[in-house]
Every structure is written in C-alpha cells, then in structure tokens.
C-alpha cells in the first residue's frame, strides 16, 4: 500500500525507533484533511532524498508524532536534469513544472524569453511567480511520492541564460534547445554519457532566431522532439520522459 507523503525540509537523518514530530501546515493537512489517526503509517520526506516511514502515536490539531519504522536516503537521479522553461500564458508554464516534476526533473529555471507574453520583469511579479512555481513543484513531488523536490531558480533573461549555458557547457553539462528547426531527434542525440543535462523550452510564440543563434554559440545543441509541434507545457516533460526512460 502506498503511504501518504508529507514534507519537512528540516527533517534530519533518523534512526529506527526514534520519535519524530511533524508540525506546521503539513501536520494540519494530515490531521484535518487526511484525518490521520493513531496507528496509521505515513512517509515524511525532506526534499533532499531522505524518506522516513513512521507509525503515528500522537495526534493533535497542529502536529502529529510517531515512531520511525524505516529511514532511507533515495539516490539522486542520473542524469541531473535542469529544465529551462519559458514563461507562458494561461498557466501553461506552471503545468510544465507540475508534469516535469512528476517525470523526474531536478531543477527548473524560469526564462523571460523575448516572445513570452507573460512578464516577470517587475520584482514583485518575479517573487510571486517563483513562489507559485515552487508551490507547484512541491505539490507535484508529494503527489508523485518523490523524496527529492526540484529547486526553482530565479528568472533569467535571454542574455543571462546564454552566459549560464556557456558556464554549464564548460562544466560538462549537455545543453539542448528543443526546436522544430532541428534535424536530429532527441532520442538519437542523447547518449546517456553526461551526468548533467539542461533542456531549454521556448514560449508559445517560439524561440527567436537571435536567441537560438546566441544559445548555439554558447555551446547548446538544437534537438527535435518529434514530427509534431508540442506546446510549451508539454515539450519539456516529454523530453524528460524520453531521457529518464533511456538512462
């Protein structure tokens, strides 16, 4: 039976038989929404691979405690995948973050592309937008029972992203721009030899020729996802699924 998963980012390494208390919003959700009872088992993860299975022995309004039955540290994914997701209208960018998390993305970078209709150029919009993406990744990780929660970085402009690509390539990261002009499909270009990958997905209006040229000059490769054009919300998750299935 799959156990419900709750997150406590401060949870340390725990020994079997130790007592642990879950507090805050996660505990309130477990008690008031899931109506967790004494004697039930739950999983608690810390977002960094740690996963504790515990039997609940105490329930109150804002916390629940229990005995640790098992504690493991799940290995990180190989390769480590960073998704650069262009901002998109209609919540499609958040949909991409959600599905990418379910498929195994490790980090997400919001990208203010030249053709992005949505704008995070103002500080408050960037702060709120990043918080929404973090909440989306958090919820999707719980739903898919992940012990590793993807990180969401600050928003990047195209010029900043080109510099990041150059640095990643110098460090050995394989960087791929998903684009319909490519002739080589991702399943053929992906060799599985790189331990770090970056996937770049443009907005609904597409990546401009100038952006594509700049990214290629920085060391990125252009890859084709298939014979059909995918939406911004589905391109990244599709690519991640292909990589995870091939790794």
Buried (B, 14 or more C-beta within 10 A) or exposed (E): EEBBBBBBEEBEEBEEEBEBEBBEEBBBBBBEEEEBEEEBBBBBBBBEBBBBBBEBEEBEEEBBBBBBEEBEEEEEBEBBBBBBBBBBEEEBBBBBBBBBBBBBBBBBBBBBBBBBEBEBEEEEBBEEBBEBBBEBBBBBBBEBEBBBBBBBBEBBBBEBBBEBBBEBBEEEBBBBBBBBEBEEBBBEBBEEEBEBBBBBBBBBBBBBEEBBEBBBEBBBBBBBBBEEEBEBBBBBBBBBBBBBEEE
